[in-house]
Amino acid sequence: MLPLLSHQQTLEPVYLAYLDALEQSEYSGDIDKRYSARLVQATDNSVYQFLPQAVLYPKNQQDIQIALTLAATDAFCSVTFSARGGGTGTNGQSLTHGLILDVSRYMNRVLEVNAEQGWVRVEAGVVKDALNDALRPHGFFFSPDLSTSNRATIGGMINTDASGAGSLVYGKTSDHVLALRSVLIDGSVLDTQPLDAGLLCNPDNVSDNPLGQKLISAVAAVCREKRTQIENQFPKLNRFLTGYDLKHVWNDNLTQFDLSRILTGSEGTLAVITEAKLNLTPLPTERAMVNIKYDSFQSALRHAPSLVAARATVVETVDSKVLNLAREDIVWHSVSDLIQEVPGKVIDGLNMVEFAGDTVEVEQKLASLEAVLTEQISKGECGVLGYQVTQDKPSIEKIYGMRKKAVGLLGATKGRRKPIAFAEDTAVPPEKLADYIMEFRAVLDGHNLQYGMFGHVDAGVLHVRPALDMCDVEDEKLLRVISDQVAALTLKYGGLMWGEHGKGVRGEYGPSVFGDELYGVLQDIKGLFDPDNRLNPGKLVAPKHTGALYYDIDSAKRGKFDRQIPIEVRDAFPDVMNCNGNGLCFNYSSYSPMCPSFKVTGDRVQSPKGRAGLMREWLRLLEAEGVDVNALAKAKPLGLLQRVQNTLNAQRDYDYSHEVMESLKGCLACKACSGQCPVKVDVPKFRAQFFNIYYQRYLRPAKDYLVAGIEDSLPLMAAAPRLTNFAAQNPLSQWVIKKAIGYVDAPALSVPTLKQRLDGHASRGYDLAALQAIPEEARSQFVLVVQDPFNSFYDSGLVLRFIQLIEKLGLKPVLLPYKPNGKPTHIKGFLDKFAKTAQSSADFLNQVHKLGMPMVGIDPALVLCYRDEYREVLGANRGHFEVKLANEWLLNVIKDLPAKAPQDKQYTWFSHCTESTAKPNTANEWTKIFAHFGAKLTAVNLGCCGMAGTYGHEAENLERSKALFEMSWQQTLAKIEQPQVLVSGYSCRTQVKRFAGYKPKHPLEALLELASI
């Protein structure tokens, strides 16, 4: 039996009292004390896991001032804080056992753009790519780049002094900070910007904040006094990140001082940054990329310095492991033509070289490099196998998209050992990089480890992720051994262990880099800003009087908790365990299909990463109670009376399972995560597993039975469609259904029905024996139409027109008998029923499959269910039948048809979420098909429409469903004439009809019109 689960991680009394006092204050933001919210913020993109006391979501700077001012009182002087943005840190940068200050939910506005002077003012929570969206119309961009740019915030970039591709030209974040506004530990506000040295003589000239005056004077004095030691001790690196940038706080001739350089890179240990004024870079007028292919990764590394010397803007490298993983991912369809194989050769390394600037300059550099590469290939020099050039901006962005996904792709490595981040952002002088990497590889090879490598060779930064199993105690110990070895190796080569992603828990290596004297200066600066060590304590340095850092390489890791889950349970829930925290599901863009529930709520609990984390804890707690989850999944539900009692007591008795349910029921089951996530985390899969177990203890809502039974009941309702529609569609019935069942806007059955539309048609009257009697050479002329519940019973006209299209193409359609697909039952977690339905349908379709005639389905979600959920649940018993999507089938058909002359017909295709993520090449296929019929088809990239099967019909989801539709679909539809809109998903067409007021056509209907001309 599923027991009540308690986490026993209650809030410490001082934090509970503080949060109560904060609620009574003028603080206007959100205060989230839920265990689920705390768990989601307990991890980032690293191996560490620190459970915070609660999460604060301030709505503005005043909220942060109120929070810190309250904490400055004697009663709450032990309360600690850590500011957080996108949570993309790879070394636990924002993790804490205190309070999280998450600025990403509300403090994410672009406040002012000054195109004339080339600067922008933003709040700290704005996402980097969102900022560039706002800047693009002005002809500018914020140039420091990073692989997590679609979810990383500007505040996080400032706090880690982030940089990435092109940093030799574009610099680091600190090179673009003109001014900062921060809240200090006492709740006061400090504005920092460059100051002339002469102003420092009078504190009133530098700030009206008394604490700020003290900080500016003290830091200016000590950095000037220690200038010689700083110059001698600090490595001469483009990527040098000190944590507190003692070197650049003064300019070279000591005429200008800027405290912002101390705050930039301080990882939230000195102040909470709320606003930033940033300088901007003009968008280049011309861009060109050269993808150079090598016989080995070492060849690629050793060739890189000559590419830098060619004055490239960017030089990025990936090894064969990353390339091979990319080939297996959804991203490869977008770049395969840009990185083609070299006949007879194996590509084991790739350098991506970009030139950006004015047209003449780029063309000259490109021509020069092409000449060199051509000669090197002809002579067999430098391991160069070939190269490809693209000057198409969208194609260049696709290549960078593949490179940016490299971090996540490594998490898709097979086996228990996964490449992880802990020593991945080392930096050495670029001219020493190849030799350094050879030694680095020798270290890893000496431990018999697999690893992937990629990075910014132009800046001497290469990301190396060794594969370790953090559930294995010995591998966790090995992480410490390798960390120490790599730290020593980087010093040997005059480099740093933290060349790009900040220090986080790696502050323990600071003394060996800075020396005792300068490390003492860092401690003093921390003491000036935060004497009681309450801002992100345990990171970088601690004030001298507070003892040693209490976070280090050995701090609590996620593996400590994961290993408490038995191996057989981990194997039963692979998607839950494989989430590596890369956070791609936090993609800011409403035009991305990735996780609509997170986009519409702004709640990280409502995300694939959040859901996977909550499920891991659920599995751990069940094991702690001695419950075998695999046995529980096969158990029968409790008796009805017991489930009624448990449900009635749900408000009284805490059960952690309710928090998991709250997260999972918000999922739209669109399956975007299973395609877009680099490690293919499939939330609908483990969601169904959880529902199946949860409802053994509690009552299911009535709407679940309605949805799960719809496929079986539709044939009965369709026997009297007008009566059914009258009974269900009148206002009184709709009110009753909404109040009693929680279901709204149910569509009406088709009248006439499909049966009536096809009365007497040759496609009716399926007869297996008659089909078997057809000679094999004639069977290619037949097309078997696989019915689905939605189109056959709610949009029968579409099925008719598909049959007419088949005939128009000179083929013979056969309508197969209706068989439930089972998708609705799977979505609602009726796994036993789904397995029976799936087996029955699979047996039938396998029988038909033997005919050798193509089987084609109309609705993408239902067709793809045959491929995914059927294979997952039935395994080998699924058989080998294949149901094609309409576009897949048509691609083969048009090979034997003459192309139509171009016509003045244009259409715009809107994809179904499941379709666009599981089959990313679908848009290209439809475009090719329409071109064959003489028409132009344009595909638009959009987020979820908000319907997602039956999600949008459930009353509790109505507002979110509408909000999702308004995010991207509504405004895009408004720009297109209705006859030109084509929508392939039934649920999407229903949503358009509900909120846009008209029913769009399916692509098949448009093709029938074109074929009839």
N, C-alpha and C positions, 0 to 999 in steps of 0.2 A: 504494500500500500504506500502511496505517496504521503510522507509525513509532513507535519508543519515544520518549516525550516526557519531557524533563527540564526542570524549572523553573529550576534553578540558583540558587534563593533559599535557600541554606543558612543555618543559624543562625550568628551571629557567635560567635567562640570564647568570649568572656566570658559570653554568655548560655547557651551550651551547658554550660559549666563550672558556672554558677550553677544551672541546672536539674538537672544531675547531683547537685550538692550538696543541692538541695532534696529530691530523691527519697530521699536517704539520711538526711534529717532526720525529725522527727516529724510533718511535714506530711502530712495525711490526705486532702487534696482531689485533684482530677484535674489532671494536667499534660498538655496536648495540644500536641504539636509537629508534628502532621500539617500538610502544606502546605494541605490542604483546610480545616482548622479555622482556620488563619491567614487564608486568603483570605476566609472568611465573615465574620470579624471585622475585615477591612480596610475595610469600608464600613459606613455607617449609612444614615440617611435624607437624606443630603446628596449633593453632587456629588463629594465627595472620596474618595480611596482611599489609605490608608497601611497597608502590610503589617506586622503585628506580628511579633515574634520567636517568640512562643508565646502560648498562652492558659492561664491558671490558673483553676480552678474551686474556690475554697476551700469547705470544708464548714462552717466555723464561724469565729468571730472569731480563735480561736487560730491557725488556719492563716494568716490574714493577718499576725498578729504574727510568726509564724515566718518568713514570706516576707520581711517588711520588716526584721526583725532580721538575717537572713542577708545581705540586701543592704546592710546598714550596715557590714559588714566591709570592710576595705581592698581585698580581692580583687574585690569586686563593687560598688564604690562608683559605677561608671558605669552600672549597671543601672537602667532607668527603668520606671515603672508607670503604667497608667491604669485606674481603676476603671470598670466598665461594668455597666449594668443591662439594659434592653430594647433598647438600641441604636437609639433612635428620634430621636436628635439630628439636626437639620437643618443643622448647621454644623460637623460633624466633632468635636463636643465630646469624645467618648471615643476617637477614633481616635489611634493612636500607632504609632511604629516600635519601641517597647519591648515590655513585657509587658502583656497584658490581664489584669485581675483581674475576672472575670465572677462577680458574686454572685447572678445570677438562677437558677442551676441548683439550688443547695442552700440558700442563705441566704434563704429565702422564707417564713418562718413568721410567723404572728401570735402573739406571745409572751404577751400579756396584754391583756384587755379589762376596763376598770373603768367599768362603766356608771353607777355611782353618782356618780363624779367626772367622767365624761365624757372619758376619755382611753384611748388604746390604745398598746401598746408592740409594735413590729414590727422584724423584720430588714430590711435595706436592699433585699433582692431580691424582696420581695413585690410582686406586680402590684397596681396601684391598684384595679381592679375586683374582684380577688380579696379585697382588704382589705374592700371594701364588702359583698361577699357575707358575710363573717364578722361584720360590724357590723350588718347589716340586722335580724337577729333581736333585737338589743338596742335597736332603735329609733333608731340613729345612722347617720351616714355621714361619710366623709372628703370634705369639700366642694370643695376645689380640683379643677376639672374640666379635662380636656384630651382632644383628639380621639383620642389613642393610648392611652386609659385601659385597654384590654383587653390591653395588652402592656407599657406603660411601668411601671417599678418606682418604688417610693417613694424609693429611693436616688437614682435619676435625677431625680425631681421635686425632691428637696431640693437636689441639686447644681446644678440650673438654676433653682431657685425658681419652679417651674412654676405656671401658672394658666391659666384658660381662661374658658369661659362662666360668667357670674355673678360675676366677680371683684370687682365693685363691692360686692356684698353679702357674698360668701364669702371674699374676699381671696385672697392668694397662699399658696403652701406655707409660706413663712416666718412667716406670721401664725398658723400652726397648730402650729409646732414648739415643744414644751415643753422638750425636752432631747434631746441627741445623745450617742452614744458613738462615738468615732472611734479609729482607730489612726494614730499619727503616724509620721513618716518613720523614726524610730529604732526602731519596733516597740512603743513604749509605748502605753498606752491612756489616752485623755483623755475624761472626762465633762464635758459643758458644760450649763449651765442658768442661768436668771436669778440674779444675785447682788446682794445689797444693797451699795451703794457702800461702806459702812463695813467690810465684810469684806475689801476689797481692800488695806487697810493691812497685813494679815498674810498673806503668801503661803500659809502652811499652812492658812488658812481656806478657800481657794478650790480647792485641788487637792492630792492627794498625789503628783502627777506633777511632778517637778522641771522638765521641759521645759514642761509645762502651766502651771506657776506663772509661768514666764518669759513665755510667750505671753500669758496673761491680763493680767499687769501691763503689758507693753509696749503691747498693743493698746488697753487701757483708757486709758492715758496719752496716746497719740498721738491717739486719736479725741476725747478731751476737749479736748486742746490745740488741735486743728484744728476745733473745733466750728463756729465762725463761718464759716470757709471752706467747710466741708461744707454748711452750711445754704444759703449763697449760691450755691454752684456746682451742686449737685445739682438736676436738673429736678424740678418738682413734678408727679409723675405717679403714678397708681395702679399702673402697671406698671413702676415704675423698678427696673431690675436693674443693679447696679453690678459684679457679680462678687464683690467684697468690700463688704458693706453697711456702710460707715463711718457712715452716718447713723443707723441703727436699733440699732447695738450698745449705745448708751445710750438710755434712755427720755427723754421730753421734758424732765423736770425733773432729769435726771442723778442720780437716786437708785438706779437699777438698771442693771446691766451684764450683757450676755449675749453670750458669745463665739459661741454658736450662730448668731447673725445674720451673723457673718463666714463661717462654714462653709457656711451656706445660700446657694446661688448661686455657690459657689467652683469648681464644675465639677471637683472632684477634684484641684485643684492644691495644696491645703493639707494634706489628710488623707484617709484612707479611712474613710468613714462606714459603720458596721456596724449600728447600731441607732438607732431614733428613738422618742421618746415624743411623741405627737401629740394635740392636743385635737380633739374631735369635735363635729359639728353634729347636732342632733336632726332626724330625718326630718320634713319638713313634712306636716301633716295634710291639706292641700289643695293641689293644683296645677292651674293652668290655662294653656293656651298659645293665643296669638292669632297666626295666620299672616296677615300683612298683605302684600298684593300691590300692586306699583307699576308705573307706566308706564316707569320708568327706574331705573337703579341710583343715579343722583344724587338722585332723589327719595327713595329709601330712606335714603340717607345723611343728607340734610338733615332728614328727618323723625325720625331717631333721637333727637336731644336731647329732643324733647318726650315720647318714650316713656320715656326715663330719668327725666324729670321726673314721669312718672306712677307713679314708684316701682316700676318693674318689677324683678324679680329678675335677669332675663337679657334682653339684646337682642342677637340674632345676625343678621347680614346675609349674604346670598349674592347673587351677580349672575347674569345670565341664562346665562352660559357654564357655570357650575357646575350650575345647574338643568337645562340641556339635557343635560349629561353624565349627571346623575342619572336623567333620563328613559330613558336608554339602558342603564341598569345594573339588575342584579338587585334593588337596593334600592328601586326605584321602586314595585314592586308593593305594598310595605308602606305607602307614604305617599301614593299617588295620590289616594285619597279624602279625604285631609286637606289636600291642596294642589290643589284643583280649578281648572280653567281658568275664566277670566272670559269669558263669551260676547261675541264681537266685540272682545276686547281681547288684547293681547300682554303677558304678564308679563315685565318685564325686570329686576325687583328684588324681593327678598323680605326682610321683617323678621320674625324669629321672636321673639315676646315672651312671656316666661313670668312668671307670678306664683306665688309659693310662700309658704306660711305657714299661719295658722289659717283656718278656713273663712270666717268673717265678713270678715276682712281681705281675703282673695282675692276674694270675691264683690263687695265694694265697689269694689275697684280695677278689676276686670273690667268691671263695669257702667259705671263712669265712662269707661273707655277705649272701650267699645263705643259709647257715646253720642257721643263726640267723633268716632270714625271714621265713624259713620253720617252725621253732619252733614257731615264733610269730603267724603265720597263724593257726597252730594246736591248739594254746591256745587262739586264738581270741584276741590277744593283738595288741595295737597301731593302730587299725583300718585297718590293712593290709588285703586286700582281695585276693591278688595274685601278681605274678610277672612273667615277661618274660625276658630272657637273649638273647642277640644277640652279636656275636663277628665278624659279617660280616661288614666290613668297609662301603660298600655302604648302607647297611641298617641303620647303625648308622647315616650316613649323611642324610638319608631320614627322620629320627626322628628329627634331628636338623632342617631340612628344614621345618617340620611342626611347630616346636617350634618357628622358626624365623618368620614364617608367622602369628604368633599369634597376633601381633600388628595390622596388616592389617585386619585379620579376624574379630576382634572386630568391625571394621567399617561396617561389613556386618550385624550388628544387625538390626532387623526390627524396624520400627517406626521412628519418627522424632528425637527422642533423640538418639544420637550416643556416644559410649564411646570415650572420647577425652583425649589428653595428656595435663596436666598442673601440676599435682601433682603425677606423675607416677613413679618417680625414687627415692623415699625416701630411705634412708639407716639408719639402726639402728644396734646396736650390735646383731649378729645372735642369741645369747641366749635370747634376748628380743623380737625377731621378732614375735613369735606367739601371745604374749600378746599385742604387738603394733598393729598387724593387727586386732585383735578383737576390739580394740578401734577405729581403722580406719574404720572398717566396721560399727561400731555403729554410727560414724559421718555420714556416707553415708546413712545408714538405717534411721537415724533421719531426713534426707531430702527426704526420699522415693525414692532413686535413685537406678537404676540398675548399675552393674559394673562387669568387668572381672578382674581376677588376674592371674599373672604368673610372673616368674622371677628367680632370683639367690639366693635361700634361704641360700646357703652356705656362701654368703657374706652379708647377712642381707638386700638384696635389693629385693623388690617385686614391680612389675609394676602393678599399680592399675589405671584403666581408668573409672571414673564415666561417665555415659551416660547423656549428656546434649544436648539441642537444642540451638545452638548458634544463630539461627534466632529468638529466644524468648528472649526478653529483660530481663525478670525475671530470666531466666536461666543464662544469662550472668552475672547478679548481683550475682547469687548464686555461680558462679565460683570464684568470689572474696572472698565470705564468706568461702567457703571450703578451698581455698588456705591458708587463714589466720589460719583456724583451724588446718590444716595439718602441717603448719609451726610450730605452737606452740606444736603440739603433738610430732613431731620429736625431738624438743628440750627437751621435757619432758623425752624422752627415750634415751637421749644422742646421738641423731642422726642428720641427715641433710636432708633437703628437696631435695637437688640436689646430689644424690648419684651416678649418672651414666651419665646423659645426659647434664650436664653443666647447668649453671644458665640462660643464655639468659636474658629474661625480668624480672627474679626473683631476680635481684640484690638488690632490696629494702629490702630483708630479711637479707642482709649481716650484718648490724650493730648488730642485735640481736644475731648472731652467733659468731662474732669475737670480739665484744666489741668495744667501741669508740676508744680506743688507737690503737689497731691493724687494725681496719677499716681505721683509719687515715694513717697508714703505707701503706695500699693498695692504698689509694688515692695518696699518695706521689709517689709511684712507677709508677702509671699511669701518673702522672705529669712529671716524669723524662723521660719516653719514648715518651709521646704524650701530651705535655703541652697544646695544643689548642684543645684537645679532638676531633680528626679527624679520628681516627681509630676505626671503629665500635662503634661510640659514643652512649651513653645511655645504654650500657651493663656493667655488673659487678660493676664498680665504675667510678666516674668522678674525674678529678683533682680538688683539693680543691677550686680553684678560679673560677671554671666554673659553679657552682650551682649544684642543685640536678639532679639525673638521670631523663632523660625525657622519658624513656621507663619503664613501670611497668606492673603489672598484668592487669591493666585496659586499656592498649594501644589498638589501633585499631585492631579489629578482623575481620576475613573474614565474620562472621555473620552479621556485620554492613552493609556490601554490599549485602549479600545474602538476607537479610530480605526485601530489596527493591524490590525483585522479588515476585510477587503475588503467593500465595500458589498454586493456580490452574495451574500456569505456572511451578512452581517447580515440581508439580506432573506429568506434561506432559513431563518433561525432567529429570527423576530421575537419569539417569547415569551422567548427568552433575553436579547435585547437590551432589551426593553421594561420589564423589571422595574426599578422606580424606587426600590426599597429601603424602601418605606413600612412593611413588616414586619407587615401584617395577618395574614400566615400564622403569626405567633407568638402568636396569640390564645390566652390562657391556659385558656379554658374547655373542659372535657371535654364540654360539651353543645353545642359548636360543631363543625360538620363540617370546619372548616378544618384541613387538614394533620394527619391522625392520626399520621403517622410522627414528626413533631416532638413531638407531645404525649407519645407513648409512650417516646421516647428522651431528650427534653430536649436533643438535639444539634441545633444550628442547621445543621449540615451536612445534616441530614435534614429540610430544609424547602424550600419553593419558592424562597424568596430565596436560600438556600444553594446549591441546585442550579443556579439560573440563573447565579449568580456563578461556580461551578466550570465550567460550560459555556462561559461567556465566555472564561475563561482557557484552556480546552481549544482553542477556536477560534483564539485568539491564538497559542498555541504551535504549532498546526498551520501557521498562516500563516508563522510564524518559520522553520519547517522547509521552507517552499516547497511545502506540500501544498495542493492545491485540494480543499476539503472537498466541494464540490458534485460534482466528478468522483469523489471517493472514495465517495460515497454510492451511485454507480451501478456501482462496481467489483465484481468477483467475489471471493469469499473465497480466501485462500491455500489451497494443497493441504493435505490432511488431515495428512500427516506434519509439514509446517511448522507447522501450528496446534497439533499435539500438542507439538512441541518448544517453541514459544513459551509454551504453557500450563505445561509442566514447569519452564520457566525463570522463570516469573512471580515466584516468591519470591526469586529471586536478582537479577533485573534490575529496577531501579526503572522504573516507567512511570506517569506522571501519570494516564494513562487509567484505571488501577486505582482511583485515588482518586475519580475521577468515577463509575466503575461502582459503587463501594461506596456512594456517595450515592444514585445513581439506582435501584439494585436494592432499596433500602429503601422506595421509593415504592409505595403501594398501588394506584396508578392509579385512584383513586376519582373524580378530576376535580373535587373540591371547589374546587381552586385556580382552575380555569377559570371558575367561576361566582362564587366569593366574592372573589377578588382584584380590586381596583378596575381594574387594567390587564389583567385576563383572562389572566394567565400560565398556560399550559397545559403543565404538567410532563409528563403522559403522552405528549403529542405529541413533544416533543423527546427524551424518554426513549427512545421507539421509534426515533427517528432515530439516537440514539447507539448503542443496542443493535445496530442494523443494521450500523453501521460497526465497532464494537468486535469483533464476532464474525467479522469478516473476518480478524482476526489470531489470535484465541484460540478455543478450543473452547467450544461451548455446553454448559451442563449438560443432562443427560438429561431433566430435568423440563420444560425448555423445549420439547423436541420432543413430550413427552407432552401438554402444554397446547395447543400449536399444532396438534396433530393430532387433538384430541378431537372436533371437529365432524365431521371426515371418518370417524372410526372409530365413532362412536356408532351409526349405522344398522346397521353390521355386528355390533356387540356386542348390539344390541337384537334381532337375529335369534334369539339364544339367551340371553335375559336371566338365567335361573336358573343356567345354566352359567357365564356371565360373573361373576355375583355370587358364586357358590361359589369361582371361581378367584381373585377379587380380594378377597373379604371375609374369608376364613379367616385366623386369627392368623399362620400361617406366611407366607402371601402378603403380608399387611400389613407384617410385619417385613422381608421382602425388599424390598418396594417402598420402605419408609422408608429402609433402608440403601443400596440400590442407586440409587434415583432421587431420594430426598429428598422423598417425597410421603406425606402422612398423612391419615387420616380421609376417604378418598374415599367419596362417597355411593354407595349401591346403585342399580342401574337399577330403574325402575318395573316391577312385576309385579302385574297384567297390564300389557302395553305399551299405548301409545296406540292402536296399530293394533288390538290385541285388544279394547280397551274400545269402540272405535267400529266394530267389525265389523258390517257391514250397515246402519250409520247413514247417513242421507241426506247428511250433511256430508262423507262420504268420496267418493273417486272424482272428484277434480277433473278437469274437462273444459273446456278453454278455449273450444272451439268451441260447446259447449252454453251456456256463460255468455254468449258473444257473441250467441247467438240469442235471448236473453231481451230482450223489448221494453224500451226505455229507461225508460219510465214505471214498470216493475216492478222495476227494478234497485235502487231505494232500499230494497227489502225484504231485500236480501242483505247479509251481513257476511262479509268474507274474513278468516279467522284466520291471521295470519302466525306460523309456528312459530319457536321458538328452541330451541337444543340442550338447555338445562338443564331447562326445564319439560316439553318434549315427551318427553324420555327419562328424566328423574329425578323428575318430578312430574306424570306423565300424568293423574292424577286431577284436577288443577287445570284442565288444558286441557279435559277432559271437562265439568267443571262450568261452565266459561266457555261452552262450546257449549250446554249446557243452559240457562244464563242467557239467552243470545241467543234461544233458542226460547221461553223463558218470557216474553220481552218482545215476542213475536209476530213475530219476524224469522227469517230463514233463514240459518244459518251454513254456510260453506263452508271446509273446512280446506285451505289451500294446501299444495302439496308442500313438504317440508322442504328448505330451501336454507341452507347454512352462511352465517352472518353475517360471520365473519372477526374479530370482536372479540378472541378469544384470541390470534390470530396478531399482531394489531397490538400488543397489550400486551407481547408478547415480542419485538417488533422484527423479525418476519419480514415486512418491508414489501413485498417483491415478491409473496409469496404473498398477503398481505392485498389488494394492489391487484387481483390476478387474481380472488380470491374476491369482492371488493366489486363488480367490474365484472360478473361473472357474475350475482350476485344483483340488482344494479341493473338489468341488462338484463331479467331475468325480471319484476321488480316494476314496471318501466316498462310492460312489455307488459300486465300485469294492471291497472295503473293506468288504462289506456284504457277499461276497462269502466265506470268511473265508480261503482264500488262501494267503500264504505269498507274500508280494510285496517287491521286492529287487531292489535297485538302485546301480549304480557302482561308481559315482563320489561323494566323501564325502561332498564337499561344497554344492552340490545341494540337496543331501539327508538331510543334517542338516538344510538347509533352510526351508524344510517342517516343521521342529520341532521348529525352533526359530522364524524366521521372519514371517512365516505364523501365528503362535500363537500370536505374537505381534500385527500384523495388523488385523487379522480376529477375534481374541478373540474366543468366543463360536461358531462363525460361521465356524471355521476351521473344526469342527467335530472331529471324533476319529480315522481317518485312520492312519495307521502306515506303513512307508516305511523303511525297514531295510537296514543297510549297509551290504555289501557282507559278511564281517567277522562276523557280528552279526547273519546273517542267517546260515552261515556255522557252527558256533559253535553248533547250534541246530541239524543240519543235521548229523554231525559226531558222534553224540551220538548213532545213529542207524547204523553206518558203522563200520566194523572191521578195526582196525588200520593196516597200512601197515608196513612191516618189514623195519627197518632202512636202508637207502640208503646213498651212498656217495654223497649227494647233500647238498650244502650250499648256502644260499642266505642272502642278506642284504637288509633290508626294510627301505625305506626313507618315512617318514610320510608327509602328507599334514598339513599345519599349523592349519587350522580350525579343522581338524580331531584330531590332537594330543592334542589340548587344550580343545576342547569340549568333546572329548572321550579319556581321558588319558590312559585308559586301553586297547586301541586298539592294541598296540604293543604286549601285553601279549596274546591277543586273536589270532592275526595272528601267533604268535610263537606256540601256542597250536595247531592251525589248521595244520601248516606245520609239526609239530611233529607227528600228527596223520597220515599224508601222508608219513612219513618216512624221512623227511628232516629237517635240522637244519636251523632255521631262526634267524638272529641277527638283532636287531633294533638299529639304530643309532640316537642319540639325536642331532638335528641340528636346526639352525635358519631357517629363510625364504629363499626359493630359489630365490626370487626376481620377480617371475611372478605374483602370486596372482590374478588369473582370467585374466583380460585384462590389469592390471596395467603395466606390462612389455612390452606390445605392444604399449603403448602410447609414442610417440617420446620424449616428455619432461621428461619421466621417464627412458629412456633407459640406461643412464649411471649409475643411482642408481640401476636399476634392475641388471645390470651386476656386480656392486660392491657387492651387496648382495649375488649373486651367488658365487662370489669369496671368500666371508668371511668364509663360512663353507662347502658348497656343493662341490665346485670344488676340494679342496684338499682331501676331503673324498672320492669322486668318483674316484680320481686318484689312490687310494690305493686298489681298488676293481676291480676284473675282470668284464667286461661288462655283461656277461651272468648271473652273480650273483646279479646284481642290480635290485631291485624291487621298483617301485614307484606307489603309489595308486592314487595320484592326477593328473588329466589330465593336469592342468596348469604346474605342476612340471615336468611332462614328456616332455612337450613342451619346457620348459626352458633347460632341460638337452640336448635335441636334438639341441637346438639353440647354446648353448655355449660349450657343451662337444662333440658334433658331432655325437651322436648316440641316438637312441630311446630306452629307457629302457622298460622292461616288467612290466606289472601290476601283482600283486600277483596272480590274477585269471589265468593268462596265464601260470605261473609256476606251479600252481596246476593242470591245465589240462595236462601238460607234465607229472607230477608225477602220476596222475591218469591213464595215458595211459601206464605206464611202467608195 
